[in-house]
């Protein structure tokens, strides 16, 4: 019994001394945890306004990933069932002579039809920015070797 207690105390002592000599981890944000957060630098979108310039499509990184938005959406939100500016451009694959991604077939109702007889937009999917999020060209916050798989 004395031997077991002695071993346990020795193990506890080594653990306490070992933990006391280890430096605390450095936070990834580079500041003390108690320091106030600073606002991140403002990042530029590849196209500030949809249809102006040449916004390039952003490569998807996994199978089934919704397309990412390469332009700013601030003036188009909030999206509501009654007012959705995304539909103005993305209901078709061409607008004013410019090619753009068209809404997927999964976003249209199989039963409800528009006035012209074509399938209507499924109104449970009006909140585009839930899945389709705007992206900017920005450096990763931490080093990564992630390689997406889309095949």
PyMOL commands that set and color helices and strands:
alter all, ss='L'
color gray80, all
select helices_A, chain A and resi 2-21+74-76+85-90+105-107+123-125+128-130
alter helices_A, ss='H'
color red, helices_A
select strands_A, chain A and resi 94-95+98-99+108-113+119-121
alter strands_A, ss='S'
color yellow, strands_A
deselect
rebuild
show_as cartoon
